[in-house]
């Protein structure tokens, strides 16, 4: 699956143009998704130096993206078929309808191919599920 991931407000707290603190488990979850053979694209409003700072921030934490603000690494503005429209299967963004779920839930949704309906219908005790830690969720599902 190709997954486009926003940076500000999604991987880090929204402090644009500065880089905010990393959101809990964001990098770890994205690295786990890569291990499961998903391709990640950094999809950000950042450009130039600010974009490079975001790429470097992730790289320093061991997260490399398949592409950055493009469909594939080799794509350039001069490409014959360049389009700002990204060809991704899934977008992870803090501006999603309903906001950004916590990263443990994001992982479970992708790993188990769940939609929101699956989560709401399949939970007898939603409050208890919210209290589970990311690592407990992650390792209990493997």
C-alpha positions, 0 to 999 in steps of 0.5 A, spaced: 500 500 500 502 507 498 501 511 504 501 519 504 503 522 511 503 529 513 508 532 517 506 538 521 500 536 526 501 528 524 508 526 525 510 532 530 506 537 533 504 543 529 509 548 530 510 550 523 515 553 520 518 550 526 518 543 528 514 541 533 515 535 538 515 528 535 508 525 536 508 519 541 509 513 537 509 516 530 516 514 527 515 507 530 509 506 527 511 508 520 517 504 521 513 498 522 509 499 516 515 500 512 517 493 515 510 490 513 512 493 506 508 499 505 511 505 501 511 511 505 510 518 501 512 524 505 506 529 503 507 536 506 505 543 505 513 544 506 517 546 501 525 548 500 529 548 506 523 547 511 521 541 507 529 538 507 528 540 515 522 535 515 526 530 511 532 530 516 528 530 522 525 523 520 532 521 517 535 522 523 530 517 527 531 512 522 525 513 517 526 514 510 521 515 505 519 512 498 518 519 495 517 526 498 511 531 495 511 526 489 509 520 487 516 517 486 523 519 488 525 521 481 519 525 479 520 532 478 516 539 476 519 538 469 516 531 469 511 530 463 505 528 467 507 532 473 501 533 477 500 535 484 495 530 485 498 524 489 496 517 487 496 514 494 492 508 497 491 512 504 493 519 507 494 520 514 493 527 516 491 531 522 486 534 517 482 528 516 475 528 518 474 526 525 481 528 526 488 524 527 487 517 531 492 516 536 498 512 532 496 505 535 489 505 532 492 508 526 497 502 526 491 497 527 487 500 522 492 499 516 495 492 519 488 489 520 485 493 514 479 496 518 475 502 517 472 506 522 466 502 522 469 496 523 472 499 530 466 502 532 462 496 531 467 491 533 468 494 540 464 492 546 468 496 551 471 502 547 473 506 554 477 500 555 480 500 548 482 507 549 486 505 555 491 500 552 498 502 550 500 502 543 505 497 545 500 492 548 496 493 542 502 492 537 504 486 540 497 483 542 495 483 534 502 479 532 
